[in-house]
Amino acid sequence: MTEQALRGALPGIDPAEAVRFDAEFHRASHEAVRTGRAVPVHTCLFRWAVFVELRSCRRRADRLRELEGIVGGASDADAARDAAKEAARMIGEAAQRVGR
């Protein structure tokens, strides 16, 4: 869960997201300097590590995308709720795998 590891992983997963990571990491670094606290950098790295973990396995990435589509397009509240719960579980598992 380092800046270098994420910079290395993101282009292979999604080049556009690699650009977004750079911008967010830059903002977090400036905030850390401004406040004298490392929390913004740690939070940014953790969030992006979860992103990479979720998308590093094609099957898992496809399922997450499918769940996002269900939640975004559902006319049935129960289907949206079930999909959101599964997505939340996947995110929680990924967060545990990256060390939190």
Residue, then its C-alpha position, 0 to 999 in steps of 0.5 A: m500500500t505504497e505510492q509506488a506500488l499503486r502507481g505501478a498497478l493502476p495503469g494496468i488496471d485503468p489508465a484514466e484512474a491512474v491519472r485520478f490517483d495522481a491528482e488525489f495523491h497530490r491534493a492529499s500530500h498538500e493537505a498533509v503538509r498544510t496540517g502537519r498530519a499524515v492522515p490525508v496521505h494514509t487515507c488516500l493510499f488506503r482508498w486506492a489500495v482497496f480500489v486496486e484490490l477490487r479490480s486486480c481479479r477480473r472476475r471480482a471486477d466484473r461482478l462489482r461492475e455488474l452490481e453497480g449497474i444493478v444499483g444504478g438502474a434498479s426499479d426494484a428497491d429490494a434488488a438494489r438493496d441486495a446488490a448494494k449489500e453484496a458490493a459493500r461486502m466485497i469492499g469490506e473484504a478488500a479493505q481487510r485484505v489490504g490491511r485494515 
